[in-house]
Amino acid sequence: MKITEIPTEGYEKVVRCDDPESGLKAIISVHDTTLGPALGGLRMWPYLSDQEALTDVNRLSRGMTYKSAVAETGLGGGKSIIIGNPKTDKAEALFRAMGRFVDSLDGLYTTAEDVGTSVEDMILVRKETKHVTGLPRDIGSSGDPSPYTARGVFLGIKACIEKALGTSDFNGVRLAVQGTGHVARYLCGHLHEAGASLIVTDIVEERAKLVADQYGATIVSPEEIYDVDCEIYCPCALGATINDDTIPRLKAKIVAGAANNQCLTVEHGDRLRERGILYAPDFVINAGGIINVSVELEPNGYNEDRALAKVNNIYNAVRDILRTAAEEDIATNRAAILLAERKLEEGRKSKTA
């Protein structure tokens, strides 16, 4: 196993692992541990290049710093990725090698499941390191974080429709949901139960059909989702779907979803604001999963009631960000970043006091 450090400005530690024996090619990015040890999921994705993988893991890692800061989890921000196809490349040796890679950081970074990985994969990682969360409930861990992420996103969407539509009633509200993975399926369940109308898409047609069959959703092609007549565009797939090409096409009044790094750049939050589209900053609205996992690391161990109480506060957190953005006359994502940076600065000052 060869571990190579990648010096990266603004990041505490970025390391790459190449393990020919298991086939592992992975990167761990630790952005900031001012507020506590870095915690963030392990993503497995068939990146087209090493540079694409590095860019993604660093963007995700920074997002985790902001997410944990705003949610006050007492943790820092980190993320890891495995370069590979989660449909065809998974193997016990691969994830055990990943566990040894995580363990080499001596607790600076703790991992969990993410896009392309599962609780079962984390069990394999756990065979080589204790620095892993989101394991099954029957061994005292917090389980799959997806339902908690979905609950937080649903509550955040509720805060948004109250602000933008002047109602808390989902009946007749149309949502264009991009991506129907684990989180999105739980989210669609909440939305359907509340009376919303769903239009969905996924690059894996079978996943979209599953949601359509279960919740009466309409399916459109992945490229059509940006042009759907709807009240809410709900990105729940990969990041950067809010960009120069897509913003002019959106017919929604709200952008609110579970994906990380939804805006390609910070400036795209400004573009949404200029169009009069209310944006729920991703690292505020989708913090439910990391909040749930963070409770697992508390001194008394995991407690679901405590986790749910903290997840439910996402509703208030989104409302606060929307209010601050309006008062400061800035884009909502800029308001959220300012809040996160303020909490980080307070943490730095307390360390040097």
C-alpha positions as CSV (number, residue, x, y, z in Angstrom):
1,M,0.0,0.0,0.0
2,K,1.5,3.3,-1.1
3,I,0.2,6.5,0.6
4,T,1.2,9.8,-0.9
5,E,0.5,13.2,0.5
6,I,-1.0,15.9,-1.9
7,P,-0.1,19.4,-0.6
8,T,-3.3,21.4,-1.0
9,E,-3.6,25.0,0.0
10,G,-6.4,25.6,2.6
11,Y,-6.6,21.9,3.5
12,E,-5.1,20.3,6.6
13,K,-4.3,17.0,4.9
14,V,-5.0,15.4,1.6
15,V,-3.6,11.9,0.9
16,R,-3.9,9.4,-1.8
17,C,-3.7,5.6,-1.5
18,D,-2.7,3.1,-4.3
19,D,-2.9,-0.5,-3.3
20,P,-2.2,-2.8,-6.3
21,E,-3.0,-6.0,-4.3
22,S,-6.7,-5.0,-3.6
23,G,-7.1,-2.6,-6.5
24,L,-7.8,0.3,-4.2
25,K,-7.3,3.8,-5.6
26,A,-8.6,6.3,-3.0
27,I,-8.2,9.8,-1.7
28,I,-8.9,11.2,1.8
29,S,-9.3,14.9,2.2
30,V,-9.3,16.6,5.6
31,H,-10.3,20.2,5.2
32,D,-10.5,21.6,8.7
33,T,-10.5,20.2,12.2
34,T,-10.8,23.4,14.2
35,L,-14.1,22.3,15.7
36,G,-13.3,18.6,16.1
37,P,-12.0,15.5,14.3
38,A,-13.0,15.3,10.6
39,L,-16.1,13.2,9.8
40,G,-17.5,12.6,6.3
41,G,-18.7,9.8,4.1
42,L,-16.8,7.5,1.7
43,R,-18.0,8.0,-1.9
44,M,-17.3,5.3,-4.6
45,W,-17.6,6.6,-8.1
46,P,-16.1,5.9,-11.6
47,Y,-14.3,9.2,-12.0
48,L,-13.0,9.9,-15.4
49,S,-9.7,11.2,-14.2
50,D,-7.6,11.5,-11.1
51,Q,-8.0,15.3,-11.2
52,E,-11.8,15.0,-11.3
53,A,-11.7,12.7,-8.3
54,L,-9.4,15.1,-6.4
55,T,-11.6,18.1,-7.2
56,D,-14.7,16.3,-6.0
57,V,-13.3,15.0,-2.8
58,N,-11.9,18.5,-1.9
59,R,-15.2,20.2,-2.6
60,L,-17.0,17.7,-0.6
61,S,-14.6,17.9,2.3
62,R,-14.9,21.7,2.5
63,G,-18.7,21.3,2.4
64,M,-18.5,19.0,5.4
65,T,-16.6,21.6,7.4
66,Y,-19.3,24.1,6.8
67,K,-22.1,21.6,7.3
68,S,-20.8,20.5,10.7
69,A,-20.0,24.0,11.7
70,V,-23.5,25.3,11.0
71,A,-25.1,22.2,12.6
72,E,-22.8,22.5,15.6
73,T,-21.9,18.8,15.6
74,G,-18.6,19.4,17.3
75,L,-16.8,17.9,14.3
76,G,-14.6,19.0,11.5
77,G,-14.9,18.4,7.8
78,G,-13.4,15.6,5.7
79,K,-14.4,13.2,2.9
80,S,-13.0,10.2,1.1
81,I,-13.5,8.7,-2.3
82,I,-12.7,5.4,-4.0
83,I,-12.2,5.6,-7.7
84,G,-14.3,2.7,-9.1
85,N,-17.6,1.5,-10.2
86,P,-19.8,0.6,-7.2
87,K,-21.8,-1.8,-9.4
88,T,-18.9,-3.9,-10.5
89,D,-15.7,-3.2,-8.5
90,K,-16.8,-3.8,-4.9
91,A,-14.8,-6.5,-3.0
92,E,-14.0,-7.3,0.6
93,A,-10.3,-6.8,0.0
94,L,-11.0,-3.3,-1.5
95,F,-12.9,-2.1,1.6
96,R,-10.6,-3.7,4.0
97,A,-7.7,-1.9,2.3
98,M,-9.7,1.3,2.6
99,G,-10.1,0.6,6.3
100,R,-6.3,0.4,6.7
101,F,-6.0,3.7,4.7
102,V,-8.4,5.4,7.1
103,D,-6.6,4.0,10.1
104,S,-3.3,5.4,8.9
105,L,-4.6,8.9,9.8
106,D,-4.8,7.9,13.5
107,G,-8.3,9.3,14.1
108,L,-7.9,12.6,12.2
109,Y,-10.7,11.4,9.9
110,T,-13.7,9.1,10.5
111,T,-15.6,7.7,7.6
112,A,-19.2,6.7,7.0
113,E,-21.3,5.6,3.9
114,D,-22.1,8.0,1.1
115,V,-23.0,7.8,-2.6
116,G,-22.0,4.3,-3.9
117,T,-21.3,2.8,-0.5
118,S,-23.5,1.1,2.1
119,V,-23.7,0.0,5.7
120,E,-22.5,-3.4,4.5
121,D,-19.4,-1.8,3.0
122,M,-18.7,0.0,6.3
123,I,-18.8,-3.3,8.2
124,L,-15.9,-4.4,6.0
125,V,-14.0,-1.1,6.6
126,R,-14.6,-1.6,10.3
127,K,-12.6,-4.8,10.2
128,E,-9.5,-2.7,9.8
129,T,-10.2,0.5,11.7
130,K,-12.4,1.8,14.5
131,H,-12.7,5.2,12.8
132,V,-16.0,4.4,11.0
133,T,-19.6,5.3,11.8
134,G,-23.1,4.5,10.4
135,L,-22.8,0.8,11.3
136,P,-25.8,-1.4,12.1
137,R,-27.9,-0.5,15.1
138,D,-27.5,-4.0,16.6
139,I,-23.9,-3.3,17.3
140,G,-24.6,0.0,19.0
141,S,-24.1,2.3,16.0
142,S,-26.5,4.7,14.3
143,G,-27.3,2.7,11.1
144,D,-28.0,4.1,7.7
145,P,-28.0,8.0,7.9
146,S,-30.2,8.3,4.7
147,P,-33.6,8.6,6.5
148,Y,-32.2,11.4,8.7
149,T,-30.8,13.3,5.8
150,A,-34.2,12.9,4.0
151,R,-36.1,14.1,7.1
152,G,-34.0,17.2,7.4
153,V,-34.4,18.0,3.7
154,F,-38.1,17.6,4.0
155,L,-38.3,20.0,6.9
156,G,-36.0,22.5,5.1
157,I,-38.3,22.4,2.0
158,K,-41.2,23.1,4.3
159,A,-39.4,26.2,5.6
160,C,-38.8,27.3,2.0
161,I,-42.4,26.9,0.8
162,E,-43.6,28.9,3.7
163,K,-41.2,31.7,2.7
164,A,-41.6,31.5,-1.1
165,L,-45.1,30.2,-1.5
166,G,-46.8,31.6,1.6
167,T,-48.1,28.2,2.7
168,S,-47.0,25.1,4.7
169,D,-49.4,22.9,2.6
170,F,-47.7,20.6,0.2
171,N,-50.9,19.7,-1.7
172,G,-50.5,20.6,-5.3
173,V,-46.8,21.6,-4.9
174,R,-44.8,20.1,-7.7
175,L,-41.2,18.9,-7.1
176,A,-38.8,17.9,-9.9
177,V,-36.5,15.4,-8.1
178,Q,-33.2,14.8,-9.7
179,G,-31.8,11.4,-8.5
180,T,-33.7,8.6,-6.8
181,G,-31.0,7.0,-4.6
182,H,-31.4,6.1,-0.9
183,V,-32.0,9.6,0.5
184,A,-34.2,10.7,-2.4
185,R,-36.5,7.6,-1.9
186,Y,-37.0,8.4,1.7
187,L,-37.6,12.1,0.9
188,C,-40.1,11.2,-1.8
189,G,-42.0,9.2,0.8
190,H,-42.3,12.2,3.1
191,L,-43.3,14.5,0.2
192,H,-45.9,12.0,-1.2
193,E,-47.4,11.6,2.3
194,A,-47.6,15.4,2.6
195,G,-49.6,15.6,-0.7
196,A,-46.9,16.8,-3.1
197,S,-46.8,16.0,-6.8
198,L,-43.5,14.3,-7.9
199,I,-41.6,14.4,-11.2
200,V,-38.5,12.2,-11.0
201,T,-35.4,11.2,-13.0
202,D,-32.4,9.1,-12.5
203,I,-29.5,7.9,-14.7
204,V,-30.6,4.4,-13.6
205,E,-34.1,4.0,-15.0
206,E,-35.0,1.2,-12.7
207,R,-34.5,3.4,-9.6
208,A,-36.8,6.1,-11.0
209,K,-39.4,3.5,-11.9
210,L,-39.4,2.2,-8.3
211,V,-40.2,5.6,-7.0
212,A,-42.8,6.2,-9.7
213,D,-44.5,2.9,-8.9
214,Q,-44.4,3.5,-5.1
215,Y,-45.4,7.2,-5.0
216,G,-47.2,7.8,-8.3
217,A,-44.4,10.0,-9.7
218,T,-44.0,11.0,-13.3
219,I,-40.7,10.0,-14.9
220,V,-38.7,12.3,-17.2
221,S,-35.3,11.9,-18.8
222,P,-32.2,13.2,-16.9
223,E,-31.9,16.1,-19.4
224,E,-35.5,17.1,-19.2
225,I,-35.6,17.6,-15.4
226,Y,-34.3,21.2,-15.7
227,D,-37.2,22.2,-17.9
228,V,-40.0,20.8,-15.8
229,D,-42.9,23.1,-14.8
230,C,-42.7,22.9,-11.0
231,E,-42.5,24.9,-7.8
232,I,-39.3,23.2,-6.5
233,Y,-36.3,21.8,-8.3
234,C,-34.9,19.2,-5.9
235,P,-31.3,18.1,-6.7
236,C,-30.6,14.8,-5.0
237,A,-27.8,13.4,-7.2
238,L,-24.3,14.6,-7.7
239,G,-23.2,18.2,-7.3
240,A,-22.8,21.2,-9.7
241,T,-26.2,20.9,-11.4
242,I,-26.8,24.6,-10.7
243,N,-24.6,26.3,-13.3
244,D,-24.6,28.6,-16.3
245,D,-26.4,26.1,-18.5
246,T,-29.2,25.0,-16.1
247,I,-30.1,28.2,-14.3
248,P,-31.8,29.9,-17.3
249,R,-33.8,26.7,-17.8
250,L,-35.3,26.4,-14.3
251,K,-39.0,27.1,-14.0
252,A,-39.0,26.5,-10.2
253,K,-39.4,29.1,-7.5
254,I,-37.3,27.1,-5.1
255,V,-34.1,25.0,-5.3
256,A,-33.9,22.7,-2.3
257,G,-32.5,19.2,-2.2
258,A,-30.2,16.6,-0.7
259,A,-27.2,16.8,-3.1
260,N,-23.9,18.2,-1.9
261,N,-22.2,21.2,-3.7
262,Q,-25.3,21.9,-5.8
263,C,-23.9,25.2,-7.1
264,L,-20.9,24.9,-9.4
265,T,-19.5,28.1,-7.9
266,V,-20.6,30.5,-5.1
267,E,-21.6,33.0,-7.8
268,H,-24.3,30.6,-9.0
269,G,-26.2,31.3,-5.8
270,D,-26.1,35.0,-6.8
271,R,-27.6,34.0,-10.2
272,L,-30.5,32.1,-8.6
273,R,-31.2,35.2,-6.4
274,E,-31.2,37.5,-9.4
275,R,-33.8,35.2,-11.0
276,G,-35.9,35.4,-7.9
277,I,-35.4,31.7,-7.1
278,L,-35.1,30.9,-3.4
279,Y,-32.2,28.6,-2.7
280,A,-31.8,26.4,0.5
281,P,-28.0,26.1,0.9
282,D,-27.1,22.4,0.6
283,F,-24.9,22.1,3.6
284,V,-27.6,23.5,5.8
285,I,-30.6,21.5,4.5
286,N,-28.9,18.2,4.0
287,A,-27.1,18.0,7.4
288,G,-29.5,15.4,8.9
289,G,-27.2,12.4,8.2
290,I,-24.1,13.9,9.7
291,I,-26.1,15.1,12.7
292,N,-27.4,11.6,13.3
293,V,-23.9,10.1,12.9
294,S,-22.3,12.7,15.2
295,V,-24.6,11.7,18.0
296,E,-23.0,8.2,17.8
297,L,-19.7,9.8,18.8
298,E,-21.1,11.5,21.9
299,P,-19.8,10.3,25.3
300,N,-23.0,8.4,26.2
301,G,-23.2,6.8,22.7
302,Y,-26.0,6.9,20.2
303,N,-29.5,8.1,21.2
304,E,-32.1,8.3,18.5
305,D,-34.4,10.7,20.3
306,R,-31.5,13.1,20.8
307,A,-30.5,12.7,17.1
308,L,-34.1,13.4,15.9
309,A,-34.4,16.5,18.1
310,K,-31.2,17.9,16.5
311,V,-32.3,16.9,12.9
312,N,-35.7,18.6,13.5
313,N,-33.8,21.9,14.1
314,I,-32.9,22.0,10.5
315,Y,-36.2,23.6,9.9
316,N,-35.2,26.5,12.1
317,A,-31.7,26.6,10.7
318,V,-33.0,27.1,7.2
319,R,-35.5,29.8,8.3
320,D,-32.6,31.6,10.0
321,I,-30.5,31.5,6.9
322,L,-33.3,32.8,4.7
323,R,-34.0,35.6,7.1
324,T,-30.3,36.6,7.4
325,A,-29.9,36.6,3.6
326,A,-32.9,38.9,3.3
327,E,-31.7,41.2,6.0
328,E,-28.2,41.4,4.6
329,D,-29.4,41.6,1.0
330,I,-27.2,38.7,-0.1
331,A,-27.6,35.3,-1.6
332,T,-28.6,32.5,0.8
333,N,-25.5,30.4,0.2
334,R,-23.3,33.4,1.0
335,A,-25.3,33.9,4.3
336,A,-24.7,30.3,5.1
337,I,-21.0,30.5,4.4
338,L,-20.6,33.6,6.5
339,L,-22.3,31.8,9.4
340,A,-20.0,28.7,9.0
341,E,-16.9,30.9,8.8
342,R,-18.0,32.8,11.9
343,K,-18.3,29.6,13.9
344,L,-14.9,28.4,12.7
345,E,-13.3,31.7,13.7
346,E,-14.9,31.5,17.1
347,G,-13.4,28.0,17.4
348,R,-10.0,29.2,16.4
349,K,-10.1,32.0,19.0
350,S,-11.2,29.6,21.7
351,K,-8.2,27.4,21.0
352,T,-5.7,30.2,21.3
353,A,-7.3,31.9,24.3
